[in-house]
Every structure is written in C-alpha cells, then in structure tokens.
Amino acid sequence: MAQRLKIVLSEEATKRYLELARATTEAEINADCEPSGASIQVEIWHLENAVWMQNGDRLVDIGVADVELIGEGD
C-alpha cells in the first residue's frame, strides 16, 4: 500500500472551524449569495501542527492537528 498522510483536527480546531464556517455560510445565504465553502491550511512542524482557516481576507488560527504518515511499513 502506498503511503498516505492522515490529518485529524483537534476537538478545539474542529469546533472553531464549524463556528466560523457556519457564520460565514449563514451570512452569505442571508446576503443571497452562493455559499463559498471553506479553506483550511495545516502547517506541519516538528513541535506542533497548526491549523488556519481562511475567513474573508485573513487567516484565522483555529487550533492544532495530529498528523500521521500511514502505509508502507506500518
């Protein structure tokens, strides 16, 4: 099996993501716009894996994620 990267957002990051995504989607629907969806960015670092979410024209720190390489040799 080929290697895969498994990324799991923490409970805090998931909660924050859902809060921001819901608020953005609700505002877009109320403005009679097509919901834009959501974009997240994960920064993989040796100490901590940060998760950011695009909110309008800014990136918002929403928490951390666990990152695991799975596949060959597991």
N, C-alpha and C positions, 0 to 999 in steps of 0.2 A: 504494500500500500504506500502511496506517495505521502510525503509529509504535509501536514496541514497546520495552520495557526488557529488556535481556539482562543477567542477573546470573550470574557464574561465581565460585564459591568457589575460593580458593587451594588448593593441594595441602595445606598445613598445616590450613586450616579444614575441608577435606573429611575429612582423616584424623581430626581431633579430633571432628567430627560423627559419623563412623562408630563411633569408640571409645565415645562417650557413648551413642549410640543402641543399639548392641549390648549394652552393660552394662545399660541401663535395660530393654530388651526381655527380656533373659535373666532379670533379677531379677523382672520381672512374671510371666513364664511360670513360673518356679520357685515363685512365690507363688500359682500357679493363678489368675492374673488375665489378663484380655484385654489384650494389648499396647496401650498408649496412643498410640503413634506419637510423632512428634517435631515440635517447633515451633521455627522459627528466625526471627530478626529481623535485618534488614540496615539499618544506619544509613548513609545516603548523605550524604557530607560532601565538601567540596572538597579536602581533604588526603588522606583515606583512608576507605574504606568498611568499617566494622566489622561483623562477623557475631557474633551472640549466639545461644545455644541455651538453651531452657527446660530445666532439669534439676531436677525436683522443684519446689520453691518458689523457686528462684533462677535468674537469668540468668547463663550462663557465657560469657565471651569466648572464642570459638573461632578467631578469626583475622580475615582480611580477604577482600574480594571485589572483582572487577573489575566495573564497571557501565558499560554502553554503551547509548546510545539509538540504535536502528536503525530504518530505514524511510525515509519521505519525504526525498528529497534525498541519500541515500547514493550 
